[in-house]
Amino acid sequence: MAVATCAFLFLVIQASISSASHGRPRNVVEVEGGPNDVVWVVQLSDLHFSVFHPERALDFKRLIGPALSMINPSLVLITGDLTDGKSKDLLTMKQEEAEWIEYQNVTDDVIMRSGLDKKVFYDLRGNHDSFGVPEVGGEYDLYRKYSINARLGRDGNVQSVTLQYRGRKHVFVGVDSFMEIGLRGPTNLFGHPTDELLSDLDMELGQWDAGSTESVTKISFGHFPLSFTATTDKGKNIKDVFLKHSLSAYLCGHLHTRFGKNLKRHHVESSGTYYQFNMQQGNPSNKSNENCSKNAESSKEFWEWEMGDWRKSRSLRIVAIDSGHVSFLDLDYQLGSKDTIVLPTFPLDSRYMHRISSSRDFQCPSTGTSSHETVRALVFSRRVIVSVSLKIYDSRSGHFHLVLDQEMIKLKGNGSRGDMYVAPWNWRAFTDPSPDRFLLQIEATDISGKHTYSQPRPFSINGLTAEANWKWKEFFVMGVQWAALYQPLLHILHSLLFMLLLIPRVFLIFSKNYTAYNKNNPSRGSREKRICLSFVDTGIFVLVELYRLTEIWWGILLYLLYLVFLPWFFGHVSTEDGKISYMTQRGWSVSSSKNGSQNTYIGVPDIMVIVLPHLGFVVLPTFIIVAALAAERTAYRSHLHSLSAKKEDDHYKERKRYVINRRFSDAFGFWSVRWMRKLLLFICLLILWKHWKQCRAIVKAYDMNPFLHSPIYCFWIPLSLAYTIYRTSTC
């Protein structure tokens, strides 16, 4: 009896542990009604409701409620930047309660119009929703007061819900990786997951791994793309958690469509640390020997799909899971509402299939996640649909030839959630070594005679993936791992600046050897060699002339040391009045509201948006222009000496310097009117304009007085240029 009691208690404890993670019970939603084996959700992102742009909320209220009513999704995922938090000039960034009140009112109206249960809505925080928030849950954390998640009592940074249909599970895990101390922009740009958050995420994604006989589809959603997500204090990253659980897709926002509409990336274990040139890396799907065992290890890969923004593009995304196959459709509501929407769910778009598991599904039909016997499509419409047809085109000749035009059949008794249309086909006829030879399109005709077409998309029934390449702007934001690149880029700029500054000193020490070398090796040889030597001589001459302006050289050296070791400026990084923090190239030093302790160097790598542009586009050009102005003065002086036939034979060293200067001045034929100086002065104006824009943005962003809080940062550059112009104005 005692043994039985102990066994019973053990089972109860095990059940309790398995049904909760960190005190959060499993949230399981039973999906009722047809169509069979298909669930779909809607994603919205980057709403940016603003008091200065009321049309964003008005359009959302007018369009999204009816759209959700027509689509009837099982979940609605809003992935961050719910409000804008920016001033009219876009320079001051902090929370505005009026925007949050508007967000609450509009979403309540949308929920009512959609006819959906409020519990199916999940809204996550974006970086705009944490601008200037000093403490999570504090007075200025308006997300915790007005968001849907907050009003439903969802407190954690990891939110999980499982859609279950006849035993098949679809896990959706939302992750909030915002800063715990929300800095004002622009230094609030990256996601900052903690080790605790990754542990919770790992637990939620693996909640059904033990004891589940049915396949589990896992999808995560959040605001920040992985290219804009930092590592934890222990060096862990969110990508490894996703790979561990063989995620189907990670849905995110943040980047908007101004960088492109192809912001998607396929991740594998061998993805680059600093960058990935193509959307897909390698081609692992061409394996010929697949392990078809049911116990075979899941493929370590996942897709990252950034969607467009509501702010300007009025984008909405539908994500469908058809027997484990995940597909999506991005819709543009800029021109108004949609009467009919067509989303093919099988076969998948060959550009966005999993590169490993898709090939395995074809080669191992017993382990495949769905039948290949039918083409399937979801059709949502306000009007009665009278016909749906399947069209397949062959593009091998370079032109689209229609090779299959077949009527699709609506599955009977499946319309309680939406309408699924299917068409039997001979799928073996479309196996081909080219993953983009065949294209699929679905045509739907409503009762008024209006035709709606899906976008033609390539498919590969045998699991081969088509190549898809980024444009340069898409690579810039999706392919580059900016969090990992900050420190290397910072070290490169520091090394370059100090090297250029110290080269003249080293050269002057060894100048005798250099002069002897030139004497024994007169300019002869190939033309390319002479040109190369001329460039080297010119560069050394410019740097040496800077060193001869001793006070300017020392000023630059001290400024660089100041930027490396001392605070750049002081400012208000949160909404709290009176609290001033300072920023260095290693981050912001901010006092915690909870215990008053110093949280040294937070906001890394977010500060790169200030540090790298200042070093690369202001300090480095200033250094070069100052040196060029000094060299121009010396060259012009030599030009005047040559015109007056003045000879300097008193000292050998001065004569050699004259020869070098003469060579430099002869390379440019217009010293008599000092056109080069005028060009350099124009470049000075460009540098000052760039620096003024940066200083103005920082002063507005952090409510600072430049004379009190950033005198060296703001005024050293213009004063240095002005003094150099004055010193080099006369010969």
Stockholm file with secondary structure:
# STOCKHOLM 1.0

chainA/1-731         MAVATCAFLFLVIQASISSASHGRPRNVVEVEGGPNDVVWVVQLSDLHFSVFHPERALDFKRLIGPALSMINPSLVLITGDLTDGKSKDLLTMKQEEAEWIEYQNVTDDVIMRSGLDKKVFYDLRGNHDSFGVPEVGGEYDLYRKYSINARLGRDGNVQSVTLQYRGRKHVFVGVDSFMEIGLRGPTNLFGHPTDELLSDLDMELGQWDAGSTESVTKISFGHFPLSFTATTDKGKNIKDVFLKHSLSAYLCGHLHTRFGKNLKRHHVESSGTYYQFNMQQGNPSNKSNENCSKNAESSKEFWEWEMGDWRKSRSLRIVAIDSGHVSFLDLDYQLGSKDTIVLPTFPLDSRYMHRISSSRDFQCPSTGTSSHETVRALVFSRRVIVSVSLKIYDSRSGHFHLVLDQEMIKLKGNGSRGDMYVAPWNWRAFTDPSPDRFLLQIEATDISGKHTYSQPRPFSINGLTAEANWKWKEFFVMGVQWAALYQPLLHILHSLLFMLLLIPRVFLIFSKNYTAYNKNNPSRGSREKRICLSFVDTGIFVLVELYRLTEIWWGILLYLLYLVFLPWFFGHVSTEDGKISYMTQRGWSVSSSKNGSQNTYIGVPDIMVIVLPHLGFVVLPTFIIVAALAAERTAYRSHLHSLSAKKEDDHYKERKRYVINRRFSDAFGFWSVRWMRKLLLFICLLILWKHWKQCRAIVKAYDMNPFLHSPIYCFWIPLSLAYTIYRTSTC
#=GR chainA/1-731 SS CHHHHHHHHHHHHHHHHHTEETTEECCEEECCSSSTTEEEEEEECCCCBBTTBHHHHHHHHHHHHHHHHHHCCSEEEEESCCBCCBCTTSCCBCCCHHHHHHHHHHHHHHHHHHTCCGGGEEEECCGGGGTTCCSTTSTTCTHHHHSHHHHTTCCSSEEEEEEEETTEEEEEEEECCCCSSCCCTTSCCSBCCCHHHHHHHHHHHTTTSSSCCSCEEEEEEESSCGGGBCCCTTSCCHHHHHHHTTCSEEEECSSCGGGCSCCEEEEETTCCSSBCSSSSCSCGGGCSCCCCCTTCCCCCEEEEEECCCSSSSCEEEEEEEETTEEEEEEEECTTCCCSEEEEEEESCCTTSSCTTHHHHHHHCTTTCSSCSSEEEEEEEESSCEEEEEEEEEECTTSSCEEEEEEECEECTTCTTTCEEEEEECCGGGGCCSCTTSEEEEEEEEETTCCEEECCCEEECTTSCCCCCCCCHHHIIIIIBCHHHHHHHHHHHHHHHHHHHHHHHHHHHHTHHHHHHHHHHSCSCSCHHHHHHHHHHHHHHHHHHHHHHSHHHHHHHHHHHHHHHHSCCEEECCSSSTTCCEEEETTEEEEECTTTCCEEEEESTTTTHHHHHHHIIIIIHHHHHHHHHHHHHHHHHHHHHHHHTTCCCCSCHHHHHHHHHHHHHHHTSSCGGGTHHHHHHHHHHHHHHHHHHHHHHHHHHHTTCCHHHHCHHHHHHHHHHHHHHHHHTSCC
#=GC SS_cons         CHHHHHHHHHHHHHHHHHTEETTEECCEEECCSSSTTEEEEEEECCCCBBTTBHHHHHHHHHHHHHHHHHHCCSEEEEESCCBCCBCTTSCCBCCCHHHHHHHHHHHHHHHHHHTCCGGGEEEECCGGGGTTCCSTTSTTCTHHHHSHHHHTTCCSSEEEEEEEETTEEEEEEEECCCCSSCCCTTSCCSBCCCHHHHHHHHHHHTTTSSSCCSCEEEEEEESSCGGGBCCCTTSCCHHHHHHHTTCSEEEECSSCGGGCSCCEEEEETTCCSSBCSSSSCSCGGGCSCCCCCTTCCCCCEEEEEECCCSSSSCEEEEEEEETTEEEEEEEECTTCCCSEEEEEEESCCTTSSCTTHHHHHHHCTTTCSSCSSEEEEEEEESSCEEEEEEEEEECTTSSCEEEEEEECEECTTCTTTCEEEEEECCGGGGCCSCTTSEEEEEEEEETTCCEEECCCEEECTTSCCCCCCCCHHHIIIIIBCHHHHHHHHHHHHHHHHHHHHHHHHHHHHTHHHHHHHHHHSCSCSCHHHHHHHHHHHHHHHHHHHHHHSHHHHHHHHHHHHHHHHSCCEEECCSSSTTCCEEEETTEEEEECTTTCCEEEEESTTTTHHHHHHHIIIIIHHHHHHHHHHHHHHHHHHHHHHHHTTCCCCSCHHHHHHHHHHHHHHHTSSCGGGTHHHHHHHHHHHHHHHHHHHHHHHHHHHTTCCHHHHCHHHHHHHHHHHHHHHHHTSCC
//
